Amino acid sequence: MSVLLYFAGLVIGVAAFLYVYAIIADGKEKIKSLGTPKDPVTVQNVDSGTIGFRNRPALAPGTRICPLCGSSLTKYEGLYASKVMERGSEKLIIMGCRYCYRESEDPEKPKKSAM
């Protein structure tokens, strides 16, 4: 009886191995049949000078910068933003800092928050 179970297990194991091997071989054939893409992929080279403040050297931890223009902000300077509802969730849209969003403001003039 145990010999019969041994052979049954061996046959099932070999069948499972051949099935998995056939699936892998079929997948390899499908990948080969795809070949190379017909249209070559165009790569756009970006001049590193156009990226702006993202190429600046590393700043000290805790340094606050505007995510839009890259200006350094003091701890009293904030960002202009507005809250909007979109598809049932609140989102925050950042407009910029006093240097890029409100350019007409005099940076030397103290703000109410600094007083």
N, C-alpha and C positions, 0 to 999 in steps of 0.2 A: 504494500500500500504506500509506504513512504517513497519508494522508487517511482511510483506513478506520479505522486505529488512533485517530486524533484523534476521529472521530465516536463510536467505541465508548467511548472514555474519557469523552467529553462526556455520552453517554447514561447511562453508569454513574454519573457524578457527579450528574446531575440526579435519577436514581432514588434514590440514597442521600440526597440532600437532601430529597426529597419524603417518603421513609420516616421520616426523623428528625423532620421537621416534623409529620407525622401523629401520631407518638408523643407529641410535646410537646403538640399540640392536644388529644389524647385525655386526657392527664394533667391539663391545665387543666380540662377538662370534668368529670372525676371529682372534682377538688378543689372546683369550684363546686357539684356535686351534694351534697357533704357538708353544705354550708350552715353555719349557726351551731349550736353545741351546744344541745340541747334544755333541759338543766338548766344554769342559770347557775353559774359557778364561785364558790364561797363563799370569801371571803378573811377569814382570822382576823387581827384586829389584836391585836398583843401589846403590852402596856404595857411600856415600856422599863425601868421600875423593877423588873420581875420577873425580868429576865435576870440581874441580879447583877453579878458581877465582870467580866464580859465587856465592860461599858461603861466600865470604869475607864480613866483616861488612860494613855497609853503609858508603859511602865516602861523603866528603863535596861537596856541589853543585859546579859545574864548574870543578871538577877534571876530567882530560882527561885520559882515559885508552884505551889500544889497545883491540879491540873486539875479537882478536884471542888468545893472550897470557895473557892479563890482566895486562901488565906492565903499570905503571904510566908514563904518557908523560908530558913533559913540554909544554909550549905554543909554543915553537919553533920547537918541534919535530912533524913530521907529519906521515902519513901512506903512504905506497906504494900501489898504486892502478893502474888499467888500465881500459880504457873504451872499451867496446865491443858492437857491434851491434847484436841484437838478435831479429828476427821476426819484424824488422822495428822499434825497440825501442832501445835506448841507455841504457846500464846497466853498473854499476861500480862494478868491482871485486876488493875487498880489499885483498891484499897479506899479509899484516902485517905491523909491525913497524920495527924500526932499531934493535930491540932486538930479534925478532923472524924471520923476513924475511932476514935481512942482519946481520947475527950473526958474520960475519967476520969483521964487522966495529968496530973500537975502540970507545966505548961509551964516553971515555974521550976526544977524538979528537973533537974539535968544527966543526960544519958544516958551509957551506957557508951561509946558511940562518941565522945563529946566529951572523955572523960578521957584 
